[in-house]
Each structure stands twice: as structure tokens, then as C-alpha cells.
Amino acid sequence: MDKLQEVEAKHARLRALLAQRNAAALYLRRSRNIAWVSAGADSSIVLDSDNGVYSLVITPEQR
């Protein structure tokens, strides 16, 4: 599985979670969560912070 396929599979899992929870979107800020959903992207700069320098909003239609 390449990175694009991995991201697509994870987005499908998140779409299912959003539908199950009847939620409109998922907001991710933690570096480890962003790394997971993006197949390894690093959003950290400050070493002592759990939050990255950017956030992700994932909806059923887009990521």
C-alpha cells in the first residue's frame, strides 16, 4: 500500500466514524494524529508541544 492508498483508507475509516457519531467534521491538532491520518507528515516545530503548527479538518466529503 502506498501513502496515497493509506491516506484514502484512513479517510474512509474517519468518514465511517463521522457517520456513526452523526458528526459534521473532525478537527485534528495533535502532531501524532496528523501524522497518523497523513501517513507520516510531521507538523511539529516546538519540541515540547503536543500540537502541530497546523491543524486538519476532515469532513465526509473532504480532507
N, CA, C and O atoms as a Tripos MOL2 file, in Angstrom:
@<TRIPOS>MOLECULE
protein
  252   251    63     0     0
PROTEIN
NO_CHARGES

@<TRIPOS>ATOM
      1 N           0.8520   -1.1730    0.0000 N.3       1 MET1
      2 CA          0.0000    0.0000    0.0000 C.3       1 MET1
      3 C           0.9010    1.2410    0.0000 C.2       1 MET1
      4 O           1.7680    1.3860    0.8620 O.2       1 MET1
      5 N           0.6880    2.1300   -0.9710 N.am      2 ASP2
      6 CA          1.4750    3.3650   -0.9850 C.3       2 ASP2
      7 C           0.8200    4.4030   -0.0710 C.2       2 ASP2
      8 O          -0.2560    4.1630    0.4770 O.2       2 ASP2
      9 N           1.4680    5.5480    0.0890 N.am      3 LYS3
     10 CA          0.9720    6.5610    1.0320 C.3       3 LYS3
     11 C          -0.4080    7.0850    0.6500 C.2       3 LYS3
     12 O          -1.2500    7.2980    1.5230 O.2       3 LYS3
     13 N          -0.6480    7.2930   -0.6320 N.am      4 LEU4
     14 CA         -1.9560    7.7830   -1.0550 C.3       4 LEU4
     15 C          -3.0480    6.7750   -0.7020 C.2       4 LEU4
     16 O          -4.1100    7.1560   -0.2120 O.2       4 LEU4
     17 N          -2.7930    5.5120   -0.9450 N.am      5 GLN5
     18 CA         -3.7670    4.4780   -0.5950 C.3       5 GLN5
     19 C          -3.9820    4.4200    0.9140 C.2       5 GLN5
     20 O          -5.1040    4.2190    1.3790 O.2       5 GLN5
     21 N          -2.9050    4.5980    1.6770 N.am      6 GLU6
     22 CA         -3.0150    4.5960    3.1340 C.3       6 GLU6
     23 C          -3.8770    5.7630    3.6140 C.2       6 GLU6
     24 O          -4.7420    5.5880    4.4720 O.2       6 GLU6
     25 N          -3.6410    6.9500    3.0600 N.am      7 VAL7
     26 CA         -4.4310    8.1240    3.4350 C.3       7 VAL7
     27 C          -5.8950    7.9220    3.0480 C.2       7 VAL7
     28 O          -6.7910    8.2540    3.8240 O.2       7 VAL7
     29 N          -6.1420    7.3860    1.8650 N.am      8 GLU8
     30 CA         -7.5160    7.1290    1.4240 C.3       8 GLU8
     31 C          -8.2160    6.1450    2.3610 C.2       8 GLU8
     32 O          -9.3800    6.3400    2.7090 O.2       8 GLU8
     33 N          -7.5150    5.0980    2.7660 N.am      9 ALA9
     34 CA         -8.0990    4.1030    3.6700 C.3       9 ALA9
     35 C          -8.4210    4.7270    5.0300 C.2       9 ALA9
     36 O          -9.4660    4.4430    5.6140 O.2       9 ALA9
     37 N          -7.5350    5.5630    5.5220 N.am     10 LYS10
     38 CA         -7.7730    6.2080    6.8140 C.3      10 LYS10
     39 C          -8.9160    7.2100    6.7150 C.2      10 LYS10
     40 O          -9.7080    7.3420    7.6480 O.2      10 LYS10
     41 N          -9.0070    7.9150    5.5930 N.am     11 HIS11
     42 CA        -10.1120    8.8490    5.4200 C.3      11 HIS11
     43 C         -11.4400    8.0910    5.3680 C.2      11 HIS11
     44 O         -12.4470    8.5710    5.8890 O.2      11 HIS11
     45 N         -11.4470    6.9320    4.7520 N.am     12 ALA12
     46 CA        -12.6660    6.1110    4.7270 C.3      12 ALA12
     47 C         -13.0600    5.7020    6.1500 C.2      12 ALA12
     48 O         -14.2410    5.7180    6.4980 O.2      12 ALA12
     49 N         -12.0790    5.3390    6.9640 N.am     13 ARG13
     50 CA        -12.3610    4.9870    8.3630 C.3      13 ARG13
     51 C         -12.9300    6.1830    9.1200 C.2      13 ARG13
     52 O         -13.8550    6.0400    9.9190 O.2      13 ARG13
     53 N         -12.3710    7.3560    8.8620 N.am     14 LEU14
     54 CA        -12.8470    8.5560    9.5490 C.3      14 LEU14
     55 C         -14.2380    8.9590    9.0640 C.2      14 LEU14
     56 O         -15.0550    9.4290    9.8550 O.2      14 LEU14
     57 N         -14.5130    8.7800    7.7690 N.am     15 ARG15
     58 CA        -15.8710    9.0490    7.2630 C.3      15 ARG15
     59 C         -16.8830    8.1510    7.9610 C.2      15 ARG15
     60 O         -17.9700    8.5980    8.3280 O.2      15 ARG15
     61 N         -16.5240    6.8840    8.1430 N.am     16 ALA16
     62 CA        -17.4170    5.9520    8.8380 C.3      16 ALA16
     63 C         -17.6270    6.3880   10.2870 C.2      16 ALA16
     64 O         -18.7440    6.3180   10.8000 O.2      16 ALA16
     65 N         -16.5700    6.8330   10.9390 N.am     17 LEU17
     66 CA        -16.6810    7.3090   12.3190 C.3      17 LEU17
     67 C         -17.5750    8.5430   12.3990 C.2      17 LEU17
     68 O         -18.4110    8.6490   13.2950 O.2      17 LEU17
     69 N         -17.4000    9.4730   11.4640 N.am     18 LEU18
     70 CA        -18.2440   10.6700   11.4420 C.3      18 LEU18
     71 C         -19.7150   10.2910   11.2580 C.2      18 LEU18
     72 O         -20.5880   10.8460   11.9250 O.2      18 LEU18
     73 N         -19.9840    9.3610   10.3700 N.am     19 ALA19
     74 CA        -21.3620    8.9210   10.1400 C.3      19 ALA19
     75 C         -21.9220    8.2340   11.3840 C.2      19 ALA19
     76 O         -23.0660    8.4720   11.7700 O.2      19 ALA19
     77 N         -21.1160    7.3890   12.0000 N.am     20 GLN20
     78 CA        -21.5450    6.6630   13.2000 C.3      20 GLN20
     79 C         -21.8850    7.6270   14.3340 C.2      20 GLN20
     80 O         -22.8440    7.4140   15.0760 O.2      20 GLN20
     81 N         -21.0990    8.6780   14.4590 N.am     21 ARG21
     82 CA        -21.2980    9.6590   15.5360 C.3      21 ARG21
     83 C         -22.2190   10.8040   15.1220 C.2      21 ARG21
     84 O         -22.5010   11.7030   15.9150 O.2      21 ARG21
     85 N         -22.6850   10.7620   13.8710 N.am     22 ASN22
     86 CA        -23.5250   11.8280   13.3240 C.3      22 ASN22
     87 C         -22.8450   13.1930   13.4860 C.2      22 ASN22
     88 O         -23.4730   14.1760   13.8790 O.2      22 ASN22
     89 N         -21.5570   13.2240   13.1750 N.am     23 ALA23
     90 CA        -20.7530   14.4420   13.3100 C.3      23 ALA23
     91 C         -20.4860   15.0440   11.9340 C.2      23 ALA23
     92 O         -20.3780   14.3250   10.9410 O.2      23 ALA23
     93 N         -20.3830   16.3490   11.8890 N.am     24 ALA24
     94 CA        -20.1500   17.0470   10.6230 C.3      24 ALA24
     95 C         -18.6820   17.0640   10.2330 C.2      24 ALA24
     96 O         -18.3550   17.0980    9.0470 O.2      24 ALA24
     97 N         -17.7900   17.0420   11.2260 N.am     25 ALA25
     98 CA        -16.3660   17.1630   10.9240 C.3      25 ALA25
     99 C         -15.5330   16.6650   12.0960 C.2      25 ALA25
    100 O         -16.0260   16.4830   13.2090 O.2      25 ALA25
    101 N         -14.2720   16.4550   11.8090 N.am     26 LEU26
    102 CA        -13.2910   16.0740   12.8190 C.3      26 LEU26
    103 C         -12.1520   17.0810   12.7420 C.2      26 LEU26
    104 O         -11.6380   17.3570   11.6580 O.2      26 LEU26
    105 N         -11.7580   17.6280   13.8810 N.am     27 TYR27
    106 CA        -10.7040   18.6380   13.9500 C.3      27 TYR27
    107 C          -9.4950   18.0170   14.6340 C.2      27 TYR27
    108 O          -9.5820   17.5940   15.7860 O.2      27 TYR27
    109 N          -8.3740   17.9610   13.9340 N.am     28 LEU28
    110 CA         -7.1530   17.3650   14.4760 C.3      28 LEU28
    111 C          -6.0840   18.4330   14.6710 C.2      28 LEU28
    112 O          -5.8130   19.2200   13.7640 O.2      28 LEU28
    113 N          -5.4720   18.4610   15.8680 N.am     29 ARG29
    114 CA         -4.3940   19.4080   16.1640 C.3      29 ARG29
    115 C          -3.1180   18.7180   16.6130 C.2      29 ARG29
    116 O          -2.0240   19.2350   16.3860 O.2      29 ARG29
    117 N          -3.2380   17.5800   17.2330 N.am     30 ARG30
    118 CA         -2.0470   16.9150   17.7780 C.3      30 ARG30
    119 C          -1.1760   16.3640   16.6560 C.2      30 ARG30
    120 O          -1.6620   15.7870   15.6840 O.2      30 ARG30
    121 N           0.1120   16.5590   16.8220 N.am     31 SER31
    122 CA          1.0720   16.1110   15.8040 C.3      31 SER31
    123 C           0.9260   14.6300   15.4970 C.2      31 SER31
    124 O           0.9740   14.2250   14.3350 O.2      31 SER31
    125 N           0.7490   13.8250   16.5300 N.am     32 ARG32
    126 CA          0.6590   12.3740   16.2980 C.3      32 ARG32
    127 C          -0.6000   12.0010   15.5250 C.2      32 ARG32
    128 O          -0.5790   11.0530   14.7400 O.2      32 ARG32
    129 N          -1.6990   12.7310   15.7330 N.am     33 ASN33
    130 CA         -2.9250   12.4530   14.9850 C.3      33 ASN33
    131 C          -2.7840   12.8790   13.5260 C.2      33 ASN33
    132 O          -3.2310   12.1770   12.6200 O.2      33 ASN33
    133 N          -2.1630   14.0290   13.3110 N.am     34 ILE34
    134 CA         -1.9240   14.4960   11.9470 C.3      34 ILE34
    135 C          -0.9790   13.5340   11.2290 C.2      34 ILE34
    136 O          -1.1800   13.2270   10.0530 O.2      34 ILE34
    137 N           0.0360   13.0650   11.9220 N.am     35 ALA35
    138 CA          0.9650   12.1030   11.3240 C.3      35 ALA35
    139 C           0.2380   10.8150   10.9480 C.2      35 ALA35
    140 O           0.4850   10.2510    9.8820 O.2      35 ALA35
    141 N          -0.6520   10.3530   11.8140 N.am     36 TRP36
    142 CA         -1.3810    9.1140   11.5210 C.3      36 TRP36
    143 C          -2.2440    9.2670   10.2790 C.2      36 TRP36
    144 O          -2.1680    8.4440    9.3670 O.2      36 TRP36
    145 N          -3.0670   10.3130   10.2330 N.am     37 VAL37
    146 CA         -4.0160   10.4620    9.1300 C.3      37 VAL37
    147 C          -3.3180   10.8080    7.8170 C.2      37 VAL37
    148 O          -3.8590   10.5410    6.7440 O.2      37 VAL37
    149 N          -2.1330   11.3930    7.8880 N.am     38 SER38
    150 CA         -1.4240   11.8060    6.6710 C.3      38 SER38
    151 C          -0.3130   10.8400    6.2770 C.2      38 SER38
    152 O           0.4960   11.1540    5.4040 O.2      38 SER38
    153 N          -0.2660    9.6910    6.8950 N.am     39 ALA39
    154 CA          0.7410    8.6660    6.5850 C.3      39 ALA39
    155 C           2.1580    9.1660    6.8330 C.2      39 ALA39
    156 O           3.0780    8.8760    6.0680 O.2      39 ALA39
    157 N           2.3160    9.9240    7.9190 N.am     40 GLY40
    158 CA          3.6630   10.2700    8.3370 C.3      40 GLY40
    159 C           4.0850   11.7190    8.2600 C.2      40 GLY40
    160 O           5.2390   12.0220    8.5610 O.2      40 GLY40
    161 N           3.2030   12.6360    7.8690 N.am     41 ALA41
    162 CA          3.5970   14.0460    7.8020 C.3      41 ALA41
    163 C           3.9610   14.5500    9.1930 C.2      41 ALA41
    164 O           3.3250   14.1830   10.1810 O.2      41 ALA41
    165 N           4.9740   15.3820    9.2610 N.am     42 ASP42
    166 CA          5.4250   15.9410   10.5330 C.3      42 ASP42
    167 C           4.9860   17.3930   10.6080 C.2      42 ASP42
    168 O           5.4120   18.2180    9.8000 O.2      42 ASP42
    169 N           4.1320   17.7060   11.5810 N.am     43 SER43
    170 CA          3.6350   19.0760   11.7230 C.3      43 SER43
    171 C           4.2160   19.7660   12.9490 C.2      43 SER43
    172 O           3.7500   20.8370   13.3370 O.2      43 SER43
    173 N           5.2230   19.1650   13.5570 N.am     44 SER44
    174 CA          5.7500   19.7360   14.7960 C.3      44 SER44
    175 C           6.9430   20.6480   14.5320 C.2      44 SER44
    176 O           7.7420   20.4160   13.6250 O.2      44 SER44
    177 N           7.0350   21.6760   15.3400 N.am     45 ILE45
    178 CA          8.2010   22.5550   15.3480 C.3      45 ILE45
    179 C           8.6920   22.6900   16.7810 C.2      45 ILE45
    180 O           9.8730   22.4890   17.0620 O.2      45 ILE45
    181 N           7.7870   23.0290   17.6800 N.am     46 VAL46
    182 CA          8.1350   23.1720   19.0860 C.3      46 VAL46
    183 C           8.2310   21.7780   19.6980 C.2      46 VAL46
    184 O           7.2630   21.0170   19.6720 O.2      46 VAL46
    185 N           9.3730   21.4530   20.2350 N.am     47 LEU47
    186 CA          9.6110   20.0950   20.7110 C.3      47 LEU47
    187 C           8.8200   19.7260   21.9540 C.2      47 LEU47
    188 O           8.5540   18.5450   22.1760 O.2      47 LEU47
    189 N           8.4420   20.6890   22.7620 N.am     48 ASP48
    190 CA          7.7380   20.3550   23.9960 C.3      48 ASP48
    191 C           6.2260   20.5520   23.8940 C.2      48 ASP48
    192 O           5.5490   20.6810   24.9140 O.2      48 ASP48
    193 N           5.6950   20.5770   22.6780 N.am     49 SER49
    194 CA          4.2630   20.7530   22.4710 C.3      49 SER49
    195 C           3.6830   19.5360   21.7640 C.2      49 SER49
    196 O           4.2990   18.9790   20.8560 O.2      49 SER49
    197 N           2.4940   19.1310   22.1910 N.am     50 ASP50
    198 CA          1.7900   18.0410   21.5180 C.3      50 ASP50
    199 C           1.1040   18.5040   20.2440 C.2      50 ASP50
    200 O           0.7860   17.6930   19.3740 O.2      50 ASP50
    201 N           0.8730   19.8200   20.1330 N.am     51 ASN51
    202 CA          0.1690   20.3560   18.9790 C.3      51 ASN51
    203 C           1.1340   20.6910   17.8570 C.2      51 ASN51
    204 O           2.2730   21.0940   18.0930 O.2      51 ASN51
    205 N           0.6600   20.5190   16.6370 N.am     52 GLY52
    206 CA          1.4630   20.8480   15.4700 C.3      52 GLY52
    207 C           1.3230   22.3090   15.0980 C.2      52 GLY52
    208 O           0.6310   23.0740   15.7710 O.2      52 GLY52
    209 N           1.9880   22.6880   14.0190 N.am     53 VAL53
    210 CA          1.9160   24.0720   13.5560 C.3      53 VAL53
    211 C           0.7090   24.2910   12.6580 C.2      53 VAL53
    212 O           0.3930   25.4290   12.3110 O.2      53 VAL53
    213 N           0.0450   23.2320   12.2850 N.am     54 TYR54
    214 CA         -1.1960   23.3530   11.5330 C.3      54 TYR54
    215 C          -2.1810   22.3120   12.0410 C.2      54 TYR54
    216 O          -1.8100   21.3700   12.7410 O.2      54 TYR54
    217 N          -3.4240   22.4980   11.6810 N.am     55 SER55
    218 CA         -4.4930   21.5890   12.0810 C.3      55 SER55
    219 C          -5.1600   21.0410   10.8300 C.2      55 SER55
    220 O          -4.9950   21.5820    9.7370 O.2      55 SER55
    221 N          -5.9060   19.9750   10.9990 N.am     56 LEU56
    222 CA         -6.6700   19.3940    9.8990 C.3      56 LEU56
    223 C          -8.1430   19.3610   10.2760 C.2      56 LEU56
    224 O          -8.5020   19.0580   11.4140 O.2      56 LEU56
    225 N          -8.9790   19.6750    9.3130 N.am     57 VAL57
    226 CA        -10.4190   19.4960    9.4580 C.3      57 VAL57
    227 C         -10.8250   18.4700    8.4170 C.2      57 VAL57
    228 O         -10.5940   18.6540    7.2220 O.2      57 VAL57
    229 N         -11.4250   17.4000    8.8760 N.am     58 ILE58
    230 CA        -11.8360   16.3210    7.9820 C.3      58 ILE58
    231 C         -13.3520   16.2330    8.0110 C.2      58 ILE58
    232 O         -13.9610   16.1400    9.0770 O.2      58 ILE58
    233 N         -13.9510   16.2650    6.8340 N.am     59 THR59
    234 CA        -15.3940   16.1100    6.7010 C.3      59 THR59
    235 C         -15.6580   14.8560    5.8730 C.2      59 THR59
    236 O         -14.7250   14.2980    5.2970 O.2      59 THR59
    237 N         -16.8930   14.4070    5.8030 N.am     60 PRO60
    238 CA        -17.1670   13.2380    4.9700 C.3      60 PRO60
    239 C         -16.7910   13.4530    3.4980 C.2      60 PRO60
    240 O         -16.4590   12.4970    2.7980 O.2      60 PRO60
    241 N         -16.8420   14.6900    3.0350 N.am     61 GLU61
    242 CA        -16.5700   14.9760    1.6310 C.3      61 GLU61
    243 C         -15.1090   15.3010    1.3380 C.2      61 GLU61
    244 O         -14.6150   15.0120    0.2480 O.2      61 GLU61
    245 N         -14.4170   15.9010    2.3020 N.am     62 GLN62
    246 CA        -13.0570   16.3760    2.0350 C.3      62 GLN62
    247 C         -12.1470   16.1390    3.2200 C.2      62 GLN62
    248 O         -12.5920   15.8980    4.3430 O.2      62 GLN62
    249 N         -10.8610   16.2150    2.9340 N.am     63 ARG63
    250 CA         -9.8610   16.1540    3.9990 C.3      63 ARG63
    251 C          -8.8510   17.2370    3.7650 C.2      63 ARG63
    252 O          -7.9070   17.3800    4.5420 O.2      63 ARG63
@<TRIPOS>BOND
     1     1     2 1
     2     2     3 1
     3     3     4 2
     4     3     5 am
     5     5     6 1
     6     6     7 1
     7     7     8 2
     8     7     9 am
     9     9    10 1
    10    10    11 1
    11    11    12 2
    12    11    13 am
    13    13    14 1
    14    14    15 1
    15    15    16 2
    16    15    17 am
    17    17    18 1
    18    18    19 1
    19    19    20 2
    20    19    21 am
    21    21    22 1
    22    22    23 1
    23    23    24 2
    24    23    25 am
    25    25    26 1
    26    26    27 1
    27    27    28 2
    28    27    29 am
    29    29    30 1
    30    30    31 1
    31    31    32 2
    32    31    33 am
    33    33    34 1
    34    34    35 1
    35    35    36 2
    36    35    37 am
    37    37    38 1
    38    38    39 1
    39    39    40 2
    40    39    41 am
    41    41    42 1
    42    42    43 1
    43    43    44 2
    44    43    45 am
    45    45    46 1
    46    46    47 1
    47    47    48 2
    48    47    49 am
    49    49    50 1
    50    50    51 1
    51    51    52 2
    52    51    53 am
    53    53    54 1
    54    54    55 1
    55    55    56 2
    56    55    57 am
    57    57    58 1
    58    58    59 1
    59    59    60 2
    60    59    61 am
    61    61    62 1
    62    62    63 1
    63    63    64 2
    64    63    65 am
    65    65    66 1
    66    66    67 1
    67    67    68 2
    68    67    69 am
    69    69    70 1
    70    70    71 1
    71    71    72 2
    72    71    73 am
    73    73    74 1
    74    74    75 1
    75    75    76 2
    76    75    77 am
    77    77    78 1
    78    78    79 1
    79    79    80 2
    80    79    81 am
    81    81    82 1
    82    82    83 1
    83    83    84 2
    84    83    85 am
    85    85    86 1
    86    86    87 1
    87    87    88 2
    88    87    89 am
    89    89    90 1
    90    90    91 1
    91    91    92 2
    92    91    93 am
    93    93    94 1
    94    94    95 1
    95    95    96 2
    96    95    97 am
    97    97    98 1
    98    98    99 1
    99    99   100 2
   100    99   101 am
   101   101   102 1
   102   102   103 1
   103   103   104 2
   104   103   105 am
   105   105   106 1
   106   106   107 1
   107   107   108 2
   108   107   109 am
   109   109   110 1
   110   110   111 1
   111   111   112 2
   112   111   113 am
   113   113   114 1
   114   114   115 1
   115   115   116 2
   116   115   117 am
   117   117   118 1
   118   118   119 1
   119   119   120 2
   120   119   121 am
   121   121   122 1
   122   122   123 1
   123   123   124 2
   124   123   125 am
   125   125   126 1
   126   126   127 1
   127   127   128 2
   128   127   129 am
   129   129   130 1
   130   130   131 1
   131   131   132 2
   132   131   133 am
   133   133   134 1
   134   134   135 1
   135   135   136 2
   136   135   137 am
   137   137   138 1
   138   138   139 1
   139   139   140 2
   140   139   141 am
   141   141   142 1
   142   142   143 1
   143   143   144 2
   144   143   145 am
   145   145   146 1
   146   146   147 1
   147   147   148 2
   148   147   149 am
   149   149   150 1
   150   150   151 1
   151   151   152 2
   152   151   153 am
   153   153   154 1
   154   154   155 1
   155   155   156 2
   156   155   157 am
   157   157   158 1
   158   158   159 1
   159   159   160 2
   160   159   161 am
   161   161   162 1
   162   162   163 1
   163   163   164 2
   164   163   165 am
   165   165   166 1
   166   166   167 1
   167   167   168 2
   168   167   169 am
   169   169   170 1
   170   170   171 1
   171   171   172 2
   172   171   173 am
   173   173   174 1
   174   174   175 1
   175   175   176 2
   176   175   177 am
   177   177   178 1
   178   178   179 1
   179   179   180 2
   180   179   181 am
   181   181   182 1
   182   182   183 1
   183   183   184 2
   184   183   185 am
   185   185   186 1
   186   186   187 1
   187   187   188 2
   188   187   189 am
   189   189   190 1
   190   190   191 1
   191   191   192 2
   192   191   193 am
   193   193   194 1
   194   194   195 1
   195   195   196 2
   196   195   197 am
   197   197   198 1
   198   198   199 1
   199   199   200 2
   200   199   201 am
   201   201   202 1
   202   202   203 1
   203   203   204 2
   204   203   205 am
   205   205   206 1
   206   206   207 1
   207   207   208 2
   208   207   209 am
   209   209   210 1
   210   210   211 1
   211   211   212 2
   212   211   213 am
   213   213   214 1
   214   214   215 1
   215   215   216 2
   216   215   217 am
   217   217   218 1
   218   218   219 1
   219   219   220 2
   220   219   221 am
   221   221   222 1
   222   222   223 1
   223   223   224 2
   224   223   225 am
   225   225   226 1
   226   226   227 1
   227   227   228 2
   228   227   229 am
   229   229   230 1
   230   230   231 1
   231   231   232 2
   232   231   233 am
   233   233   234 1
   234   234   235 1
   235   235   236 2
   236   235   237 am
   237   237   238 1
   238   238   239 1
   239   239   240 2
   240   239   241 am
   241   241   242 1
   242   242   243 1
   243   243   244 2
   244   243   245 am
   245   245   246 1
   246   246   247 1
   247   247   248 2
   248   247   249 am
   249   249   250 1
   250   250   251 1
   251   251   252 2
@<TRIPOS>SUBSTRUCTURE
     1 MET1         2 RESIDUE 1 A MET
     2 ASP2         6 RESIDUE 1 A ASP
     3 LYS3        10 RESIDUE 1 A LYS
     4 LEU4        14 RESIDUE 1 A LEU
     5 GLN5        18 RESIDUE 1 A GLN
     6 GLU6        22 RESIDUE 1 A GLU
     7 VAL7        26 RESIDUE 1 A VAL
     8 GLU8        30 RESIDUE 1 A GLU
     9 ALA9        34 RESIDUE 1 A ALA
    10 LYS10       38 RESIDUE 1 A LYS
    11 HIS11       42 RESIDUE 1 A HIS
    12 ALA12       46 RESIDUE 1 A ALA
    13 ARG13       50 RESIDUE 1 A ARG
    14 LEU14       54 RESIDUE 1 A LEU
    15 ARG15       58 RESIDUE 1 A ARG
    16 ALA16       62 RESIDUE 1 A ALA
    17 LEU17       66 RESIDUE 1 A LEU
    18 LEU18       70 RESIDUE 1 A LEU
    19 ALA19       74 RESIDUE 1 A ALA
    20 GLN20       78 RESIDUE 1 A GLN
    21 ARG21       82 RESIDUE 1 A ARG
    22 ASN22       86 RESIDUE 1 A ASN
    23 ALA23       90 RESIDUE 1 A ALA
    24 ALA24       94 RESIDUE 1 A ALA
    25 ALA25       98 RESIDUE 1 A ALA
    26 LEU26      102 RESIDUE 1 A LEU
    27 TYR27      106 RESIDUE 1 A TYR
    28 LEU28      110 RESIDUE 1 A LEU
    29 ARG29      114 RESIDUE 1 A ARG
    30 ARG30      118 RESIDUE 1 A ARG
    31 SER31      122 RESIDUE 1 A SER
    32 ARG32      126 RESIDUE 1 A ARG
    33 ASN33      130 RESIDUE 1 A ASN
    34 ILE34      134 RESIDUE 1 A ILE
    35 ALA35      138 RESIDUE 1 A ALA
    36 TRP36      142 RESIDUE 1 A TRP
    37 VAL37      146 RESIDUE 1 A VAL
    38 SER38      150 RESIDUE 1 A SER
    39 ALA39      154 RESIDUE 1 A ALA
    40 GLY40      158 RESIDUE 1 A GLY
    41 ALA41      162 RESIDUE 1 A ALA
    42 ASP42      166 RESIDUE 1 A ASP
    43 SER43      170 RESIDUE 1 A SER
    44 SER44      174 RESIDUE 1 A SER
    45 ILE45      178 RESIDUE 1 A ILE
    46 VAL46      182 RESIDUE 1 A VAL
    47 LEU47      186 RESIDUE 1 A LEU
    48 ASP48      190 RESIDUE 1 A ASP
    49 SER49      194 RESIDUE 1 A SER
    50 ASP50      198 RESIDUE 1 A ASP
    51 ASN51      202 RESIDUE 1 A ASN
    52 GLY52      206 RESIDUE 1 A GLY
    53 VAL53      210 RESIDUE 1 A VAL
    54 TYR54      214 RESIDUE 1 A TYR
    55 SER55      218 RESIDUE 1 A SER
    56 LEU56      222 RESIDUE 1 A LEU
    57 VAL57      226 RESIDUE 1 A VAL
    58 ILE58      230 RESIDUE 1 A ILE
    59 THR59      234 RESIDUE 1 A THR
    60 PRO60      238 RESIDUE 1 A PRO
    61 GLU61      242 RESIDUE 1 A GLU
    62 GLN62      246 RESIDUE 1 A GLN
    63 ARG63      250 RESIDUE 1 A ARG
